[in-house]
Amino acid sequence: MHARRKMARFSWLLALPLAALWGVAGVTGADEHEDKQQDASDRARDVLAVAYDFAEAVFAGDADTIREMASERLADVLAGPDGKKIRDGLSRQLGAVTGQDAAWLEDENQDLRRFRVPVAFERGAFDARVVIDTHKQVVGFFMVPPKARPPVHAAGAHADHAQDGHADDGRAHSGHAHADHPGHSSAGRVDDSVDPPPGVREIALEVGAGESSLPARLSVPADGGPLPAVVLVHDAGAVDRNGPEGVFRSLAWGLSSRGVAVLRYDSRAFAHPFDLTRHGDAVTVDHMITDDAIAAAAVLRAHDKVDAGRVFVVGHGLGGKLAPRIAERVAPALAGTAVLAAPARSRPEILLAQSRHKANEDGSISAEEQAGLDQIEHAVGSWQRLIADPDAQAPSILMFGEHFNYWKNLYGYDPPATAAAQGLPILVAHGGRDQQATPAEHDLWRDGLRGHDGACTVMFEGLDHQLRPATPAADGDGESAEPIAPEVIALLAGWVADGVCSAQ
């Protein structure tokens, strides 16, 4: 590999865990307020709505609105090139904005009020802290780790903070979505316009109850029953029930064509992202994935088309890593599990291993690369010691993209060992061209399951993280837009329906 190209890839990897929180620092000073002329409608705006609208303008890159609402110094930062850098940095680390929740008052003094606006991204959540002066001008903007909304705000009962005697429009107080404000929607949209293949039909269901239920689809063969069944558990992030580029739908319909009932559902981060942000820094993978998968398995077992004694959990990515934990909490109600493209180690451990591998791709490690590795090793070591310490206090910053409690919840969890101890039948499948859960992760699963008679491990050379044929890219890696590989569907169908492990 060309040395400069190699270093560029390694430097990009190095930057991920060491990047500071994005924010605009040092822009507060209420005394810089200028006597901007505002019309009556501007002056009448509820200050909570100002905070909400300003955060929305920042993430939309609406320079005109930013300049209208902010002090000159702050507007020069956020409406210019620096603002674009902040948005691009957030997008690289967290993905696109998927929703924005109601603003709430954090604290205040005689000159300033600080508000929080929860913002959900595809791969996480932050609060936008908006600082507003007595003239309703925004004089500070920061991205900070999310904090749970106080109960008085969650109930929408803080009319005492309204100003100028004007009634508020409700959107800044409510914790729920409002149709009159598209940016406030708490749920994504799913394309269900594609019809299932002949011989397969779909049934609309819900996982959970009430306003926080998750839309779901049960695909079944047109005839027959009770059927062996699978609940598909999604990867990390805001994933709809069809999966990235429809891979879950492709898998569900392929399995149902072979006589298996399949339940797939929207992830909580997709359907109700603010259910997660309201946990603040106490959010864990159980809130994100495990609890909903347990509920989905219960829905599936109760359906009259399903043989309740033959229900399997099939997880992809992080959902696969958590499959043994889900089975542990549902057992003995499950017949088995399947793990697709799932890591066996933690994200920081994988990052360190991949960094070492990339640094040594040409057979040598330069002084610059070694310095970068030393930084990563120090960061991972500090993270490991903190998580292992039973008396450790949660830091106020994110660690490798997540809160302290997220990692603490996973401390000591060894997926292959947990699966081996359960003794349930388990299928583990990876793609040889997967750049996220690499073949090294597959080897760890295989080695951890040695001696477990009910374990089957399969490596599909040439498939990517979505278990589709990988397309070569400029750097030799690549993801495909193809449907999930038919050999994966055949393997899963034989495993679930007949207990056969045979890769075709």
N, C-alpha and C positions, 0 to 999 in steps of 0.2 A: 504493500500500500504506500502511496506517496506520503512522505513524512508530514507535509503541511496539512494534507487532507486528514491524515490520521489524528494530528493534534487538534484540528478543528472539531472533529467528532468527540474526542476525549474531553476537550474544554467545555463543550456543550453539556456533556454528561456531568462534569464536575460542577457546573454552575447550579444544577438542580437543587441539591440539598443545602447549599451554602448561601443561596440568595436571601436577602433580607426581605421583610414584608414591604410590599409596594405601598407607597403613600406620598403625600405632599407634606413635608415637614417645614416648620418654621414660618408658616403662613397663618398668623392669627391676628394680631394687632387690630382691635376694633377702632383704634384712633385714626386709621387711614380711610375711614368712610368718607366718601365724597357726596356732596349734595346732588345726587342723581334725581332727575325729575321722574316721578312715577305717577301714572294715572290712578284714578280712584280704584279700579279693579285690582291693581297691583297692591295698593295699600291695604285693601280689604282681605287679601289672602291670609288664610290661617297659617301660622308659622310652621305647623306640622306639615302642611302641604308644600310649603317652600322647601323644607328639608327633603321630602319625598321627590318632588319635581327636580330639584337640583341634582340629586343622586342619579335619577333617571337620565338627565341631560348629560352628565359626565360619562356614563357608560354608553350612551348613544353617540358620543362625540359631537353633540349639538353645540357648536362654538357660540352661536348667536345667543342661545338661552343662557349659557354659562356666563357670557359677558354681561347680559342683562341682569343676572341675579347676584353676581359675585363682586367682591371688591376688585379693584384694578389689578393689584398684585397677584391675587389668587387667579383671576381670569387669565392673566398673561401666562401662567403656568399651565392651567388645565385646558385652555382653549387653543394652546399652541402645540409645538412639536413635543414638548415634555409630557403633555397630557396623552398624546398618542403613544408615547413610549410606555407610559404607565398601563394604558389599556392593552397594548400588545403584550406586555409582560404578564399581566393577569391572564390573558387569553392563552398564552403558552403554558402557564402552570396549571390553570384551573379550567380551561375551556371557555365556551361561550356563556354569557349570562342567560339563565333559564327562568328567572323570576325575581321579583322585588316585593318585599312585604312592607307592612305599614310602618311609618316612622313613629318613634316614641322618644319622649324626653328622658335623657340620661341624667343631667344635672344642670344647674343654672346659678348665676350670680346677678348682680344688678346691671351688668353690661352685656353678658353673653349667655346664650343657651346652647347646650350640646345635645344633639339628637343622634340616635342610631337608626339606620335604615338597613334591615337585613337583606342581603343580596345572595341569591343562590346561583352557583355556576355548575357546569356539567360535572366537575370533579371536586366539589367542595363548596364552602360557604364562608363569607366574611360579612362583617357589618361595615357600612359606610358611616363614619362619624362626621356629621355636618355641624359646623359651628356658625351660629347666626347671631348678629348683634341686635340692638334694640330697634334698629331701622328696618329689620327683616332683610338685611343684606348678609350674604354668606361670606364669611371671612376665614374659614378653615375647612379643610376636607382631608380625611385620613381613612385608610383601610385598616381595620383592627379585627382581631379574632372575635367571633360572635359571642354574644352574651345573652343569657336567657332574659326574655322580656319580663319585667315585674308583673305580678298578677293583675294589678290595677290597670295596666296597659293592655294586657291580653284580653281583658273583659271589655275594652273600649270605653272605660268609665273615667276619662280624665278631661272632661269638658272644662274643668277649672283652668286648663292651660290655654284655652282659646283666647284670642286677643280681639280688641276693638269691638267687642259685642257682637261679632258676626258668627253665625252658625256654621259649623264645619260640615263638610260634605260626606263625612263618614269614612272615607277611604283611608285617612291617616290614623284612624283609631281602630279599625277592625283588623282582626287577624286572618280574615278570609278574603277570597278573591272577589273582585267586583267586575261585572261585565262592562261597566262604563269606563274602565281604565285598563286597556289591554296589557300594559306593562306590569300590572299588579296580579296577573293571573298566576295561580299557584300550580297549574297543571299544564303539561305540554299537549300537543295534538298528535294523534296517531293516525297513520294512513291505513284504513281498513277497507280500501276500495277494491283490493285484489280478491277475487273469488277463490275459494279452495279448489283443489283438483277434483275431478269426478270420483265419487265414492267416499269423499270426506266432507263432513259438515262441522260447523262451528256453533258453539253455544256461548252466549254472553253471560259472564258470571262476575261476582265481586269477591275480593279477598278482604276480609274484615267487615266492619259495619260502620254506619254513620258517615260523617263528612270526610273521614280519613280512610275510607275503604279504597282499595286499589282495583281499577278496571282490569278484567281478565277475560281470556278466551279459552274455552275447552274445545279442542279439536278431537273428533271421534270418527271411526269408520261409520259409514251410513247405516250399516246393519251390525247386529251382534251385540254381545255383552252378557254378563259383566266382563270388563276388559282389564288386562294389565295396564298400568298407568304410570305416567311420569309427570312430576312437577319440575319445570325448568327454573333454575335459580340464576339470576343475572349476575353479571360482572359488576365492578365498582362503577359509581357515577349515575348520571341521569339516563337510564336505559328504558326505552318503552318495551311493551310486551313482544314486539316483533324482533327486537334486537338490532344491532348495528347492521344497516343495509338489509334488513329482513332475514338475518340468519336464523333467528329463533323460529320465525314463522316457517321458513324452509325446513328446519329440523322437525317442527311439530307436524307439518303436513306429510313429510316423508315417513315419520313414524306411524302416523294414523293410517296412511296408505298400507302399512304392514300390520295393522291390527292393534295398535297401541293408542290409548287415550292420553292426551298431552294437555296439561294446564300451563299456560304462560300468563304473566301479569306484568303490569307497569311497575317499575321500581319506585320506591317512596321518593327518592331524589328527583324522579321525573314527574310523578303525579302530584305529590304534596311536599315540595322541597322544604317548606317552612315548618313542617312537622319535625324536621331534623334541626333546623336552625334554632328552634325554640328550646332545644336541649342545651344550647350554648356549647361551652367547652367540655360538657359531660357526654357528648354524643359518641357512640361506639358503633362497631360493625353490627352489633345486635339490633340497634335502632335502624341501621341502614339496610340490613339484609336478613339476619337470622330470624328475627321475630316474625317477619312477613312470610318467610319461607315455611316456618312452622304452621302459621295460619293457613297458608296455601295447601299444605299437605292435608290438613284437616278438612278443608273444603273438598279436595279431591277424593279423599276416602269416603266422604258422606254422599257422593253423587251416585245416583242409581245406575249409571252406565259403567261404573268402576268396580272392579274386584278389590275390596278394601284390604285384602291380604296380599295383594301384589302391587303395592305402590312404591315407586322408587323416586329418590331425589337425584336430579341430574344438574350439577352446577357447572357454570362456565367462569373461568378466571377466578376472581375473588369468591364468587359463588361456589366454585368447585373446591377452593381451599377450605371454605366453611362447611362443606357437605358433611364431613364427619362430626362437626359440632352440632349441626342441625339434626343429624341422625341420633346423636347421643341424647338430645332433648325430646325426640319424638319416639325413640325406641320404647317398646318393641313393635311399634306400629308400622315400621318400614320393612320392605322386603330387601332393600339394598340401596346402594348409591352408585353414581357414576361421576367421575371428575374429568372435566374437559379443559385442557389448556390452563391448568391451575398451577400457581407457584406453590412450593413447599416451604419456602423461607419468607422472611419479612422483606418488605420493600428496601429498607436500608441495607440489609445483608446482601440482597441481590445487586443493588447499586454498587456496593463495594466490590463484589466479585466481578461484575461486568466491567467496572473501571479498571481493575487489574488486568483483565483479559484484553481490553482494548489498548491499554498502554503497552502491552507486551506483544502486540500482534506482529510486529516486525522482528521479534526476537530480542529486543533490547528496550530498556527504559531510560529515557533521557533524564537529566537533572530536573528539567521543568516538569516532566510527567511525574517524577518521583515526589516532587514538592506537592503537586496536586493530589497524588495518592495519599501522602501524609496527612493532608487536610481532611480528606474524606475518612481515612481511618480514625483520625482524632474525633471527627464528628460522630461517626458510628459508635466508637468506643464510649464517648460521653453519653450518647443516647442509651446504649445498653446498660451502663452503670446506673443511670437515672431511673430507667424502667424497672431495674432489678431491686432498687432500694425501696423497702416497704415503708420507710418514713419520708420518702421524697415528697416535696411540695411541688404541685403542678406549676411549671413555668408559664408565663403569660404569652409566650411566643409559640408558633407552630414548630413542630419537629418533623422534618421530612414530610411536610405538607399536611400533617394531622396534629390534633391536640394530644396532650399527655394522656388523657383518659382513654383515647382511642387505642394507643399503644399498650397502655396498662391492661386493658381488657383482653388483649391478645397475648400478653406475656405468659410464657410457659405453654402456649398452645402449639403442639406438634401435630399437624394434620395426619401424616402417615402413621405415626405411633398411635394416635387416637383411633384411626380406622382399624389398625391391626388389633388393638385391644377390644374393639367392639365385636369383631368376628363376623360382621355382616358382609355379604358379597359386595365387592367393590370393583368397578372398572375404571382404569385410569388411561386416558388417551391424550397425546400431545401431537403437535405438528413439528416436523423437523426444521421448518423455516420460521417458527414463532420467535419473534424478537422480544417478547415480553416474558412469557414463561418458556424459557429456552430448554433445549434438550438436557441441560444440567439439572433443571427442576424435575424433569421426568425421571432422571436417574435417582434422584433423592426419594421420590415416591416409590420407585421400584425397589430400591434397597430397603426402605423402611417397611415395606410390605412382605419382605422375604419371610417365608414360613407361614404365611397366611394362605391357607388352601383356597379360600374364596376370592382371592385377588387375581385380577387380570390386567396386565399393563401392555399398552400398544403404542408404538411410535409410527406416525404416518409421515414418511419422508415427503417433502415437497409441499406440505400444507402450512398455512399461516396461523395466526392467533385465533382467527374465526373458523379454523379448520376448513379452509377453502384452498384451492390451488394458489400458491404464492406467485405473484408476478415479479419478474426481475426488475429492480429499479437501478438507478445510476450507481448506487453504492453496494449493489448486490442483495439488498433487502427488498421487501415489498409486501403490500397487502393487496388482496384481490377483491374484485366486485362480483365474483362468481358465487352461486349458491353454495351452501355447505356441501362438502364432498359426499357423493352417494355411498362411498365405502364406510364413512362414519355413521351414516344413517343405518346402513345394513348391520354394522357392528352393534350399535345400540339396540336395534330392534331384536336381534338374536339374543342379546344379553338379557333384556327385560322380559321378552315373551317366553324364551326357552332356557335361559341360563347358560347359553352357549357363548364362548369367547372365541370368535373366529374372524379375523380381519380379512376382508376380501380385496 
